[in-house]
């Protein structure tokens, strides 16, 4: 798993268990008001996470599935 850590922030690859936390904000109409995706349905979020998990091992990483969290 890729991980980049600093004093106050850690960036890491998605894991399947992240789906619920991701869906919590990706389904919020206020959060997604000015995005070109969302608010997500459960299936939208599940599909996005599946796409990301499938692409994490591709080197080099050059794309973001569907441009973002949908």
GROMACS elastic network, one bead per residue, 0.5 to 0.9 nm:
[ bonds ]
;  ai    aj funct       b0    kb
    1    12     6  0.71989   500
    1    13     6  0.61244   500
    1    14     6  0.87709   500
    1    56     6  0.87301   500
    1    57     6  0.89586   500
    2    11     6  0.82398   500
    2    12     6  0.56200   500
    2    13     6  0.57122   500
    2    56     6  0.88348   500
    3    10     6  0.69871   500
    3    11     6  0.56314   500
    3    13     6  0.67312   500
    4     9     6  0.83707   500
    4    10     6  0.57007   500
    4    11     6  0.50947   500
    4    12     6  0.63231   500
    5     8     6  0.79607   500
    5     9     6  0.60059   500
    5    11     6  0.62467   500
    5    12     6  0.82739   500
    6     9     6  0.52689   500
    6    10     6  0.60669   500
    6    11     6  0.86982   500
    7    10     6  0.81331   500
   12    15     6  0.89354   500
   13    52     6  0.88040   500
   13    53     6  0.82345   500
   13    56     6  0.72373   500
   14    17     6  0.81878   500
   14    18     6  0.63981   500
   14    19     6  0.86347   500
   14    49     6  0.75244   500
   14    52     6  0.73137   500
   14    53     6  0.66802   500
   14    56     6  0.82978   500
   15    18     6  0.55783   500
   15    19     6  0.79176   500
   15    49     6  0.82147   500
   15    53     6  0.71814   500
   16    19     6  0.59779   500
   16    20     6  0.89761   500
   16    49     6  0.71185   500
   16    50     6  0.79933   500
   16    53     6  0.77577   500
   17    20     6  0.69288   500
   17    21     6  0.81973   500
   18    21     6  0.55109   500
   18    22     6  0.60486   500
   18    23     6  0.85087   500
   18    49     6  0.81452   500
   19    22     6  0.51842   500
   19    23     6  0.59846   500
   19    24     6  0.85966   500
   19    45     6  0.68350   500
   19    46     6  0.65805   500
   19    49     6  0.65381   500
   20    23     6  0.51153   500
   20    24     6  0.62054   500
   20    42     6  0.88831   500
   20    45     6  0.86065   500
   21    24     6  0.51430   500
   21    25     6  0.71285   500
   21    26     6  0.87872   500
   22    25     6  0.58677   500
   22    26     6  0.60354   500
   22    27     6  0.84890   500
   22    45     6  0.73393   500
   22    49     6  0.87372   500
   22    69     6  0.85787   500
   23    27     6  0.56387   500
   23    28     6  0.83603   500
   23    40     6  0.71311   500
   23    41     6  0.80256   500
   23    42     6  0.68400   500
   23    44     6  0.87812   500
   23    45     6  0.58124   500
   23    46     6  0.83236   500
   24    27     6  0.58521   500
   24    28     6  0.68585   500
   25    28     6  0.52250   500
   25    29     6  0.86283   500
   25    30     6  0.89897   500
   25    31     6  0.65462   500
   25    32     6  0.81573   500
   25    39     6  0.86055   500
   25    40     6  0.89099   500
   26    29     6  0.80252   500
   26    31     6  0.70677   500
   26    32     6  0.66765   500
   26    37     6  0.85976   500
   26    38     6  0.62699   500
   26    39     6  0.58145   500
   26    40     6  0.55950   500
   26    41     6  0.85189   500
   26    45     6  0.74916   500
   26    69     6  0.71172   500
   26    70     6  0.78944   500
   27    30     6  0.89072   500
   27    31     6  0.79753   500
   27    32     6  0.75593   500
   27    38     6  0.63689   500
   27    41     6  0.64314   500
   27    42     6  0.80012   500
   27    45     6  0.83759   500
   28    31     6  0.53561   500
   28    32     6  0.63122   500
   28    33     6  0.84927   500
   28    38     6  0.79004   500
   28    39     6  0.57669   500
   28    40     6  0.77917   500
   29    32     6  0.51672   500
   29    33     6  0.56736   500
   29    38     6  0.72858   500
   29    39     6  0.53415   500
   29    40     6  0.87502   500
   30    33     6  0.52449   500
   30    34     6  0.84317   500
   30    39     6  0.86019   500
   31    34     6  0.76645   500
   31    35     6  0.82429   500
   31    38     6  0.87511   500
   31    39     6  0.81241   500
   32    35     6  0.51820   500
   32    36     6  0.78726   500
   32    37     6  0.68428   500
   32    38     6  0.55709   500
   32    39     6  0.57841   500
   32    40     6  0.87767   500
   33    36     6  0.84125   500
   33    37     6  0.87217   500
   33    38     6  0.79126   500
   33    39     6  0.79616   500
   34    37     6  0.86138   500
   35    38     6  0.71668   500
   35    70     6  0.87612   500
   36    67     6  0.88820   500
   36    68     6  0.85984   500
   36    70     6  0.74635   500
   37    40     6  0.75160   500
   37    67     6  0.87987   500
   37    68     6  0.74236   500
   37    69     6  0.68428   500
   38    41     6  0.79237   500
   38    44     6  0.84858   500
   38    69     6  0.77617   500
   38    70     6  0.54527   500
   39    44     6  0.89968   500
   39    70     6  0.78089   500
   40    43     6  0.77039   500
   40    44     6  0.53953   500
   40    45     6  0.61200   500
   40    69     6  0.83291   500
   40    70     6  0.66009   500
   41    44     6  0.50409   500
   41    45     6  0.64629   500
   41    46     6  0.86147   500
   42    45     6  0.52942   500
   42    46     6  0.61136   500
   42    47     6  0.85682   500
   43    47     6  0.59643   500
   43    48     6  0.84802   500
   44    47     6  0.52072   500
   44    48     6  0.61805   500
   44    49     6  0.87113   500
   44    69     6  0.83754   500
   44    70     6  0.67654   500
   45    48     6  0.50517   500
   45    49     6  0.61664   500
   45    50     6  0.85364   500
   45    69     6  0.71530   500
   45    70     6  0.74048   500
   46    49     6  0.52579   500
   46    50     6  0.61651   500
   46    51     6  0.86612   500
   47    50     6  0.50765   500
   47    51     6  0.61748   500
   47    52     6  0.86680   500
   48    51     6  0.51061   500
   48    52     6  0.62111   500
   48    53     6  0.86020   500
   48    65     6  0.70980   500
   48    66     6  0.81736   500
   48    68     6  0.82603   500
   48    69     6  0.61437   500
   48    70     6  0.70380   500
   49    52     6  0.51022   500
   49    53     6  0.60501   500
   49    54     6  0.85165   500
   49    69     6  0.83024   500
   50    53     6  0.51670   500
   50    54     6  0.61487   500
   50    55     6  0.87247   500
   51    54     6  0.51830   500
   51    55     6  0.63393   500
   51    56     6  0.87796   500
   51    65     6  0.63192   500
   52    55     6  0.51795   500
   52    56     6  0.60859   500
   52    64     6  0.76749   500
   52    65     6  0.65355   500
   53    56     6  0.53918   500
   53    57     6  0.79597   500
   54    57     6  0.71041   500
   54    58     6  0.82370   500
   55    58     6  0.54530   500
   55    59     6  0.88096   500
   55    61     6  0.77158   500
   55    63     6  0.85662   500
   55    64     6  0.86725   500
   55    65     6  0.83081   500
   56    59     6  0.81213   500
   56    61     6  0.73841   500
   57    60     6  0.86478   500
   57    61     6  0.81349   500
   58    61     6  0.59032   500
   58    62     6  0.86989   500
   59    62     6  0.80708   500
   61    64     6  0.82940   500
   63    66     6  0.85255   500
   63    67     6  0.78541   500
   64    67     6  0.52508   500
   64    68     6  0.62062   500
   64    69     6  0.89047   500
   65    68     6  0.61927   500
   65    69     6  0.78343   500
   65    70     6  0.87347   500
   66    69     6  0.75168   500
   66    70     6  0.68188   500
   67    70     6  0.74894   500
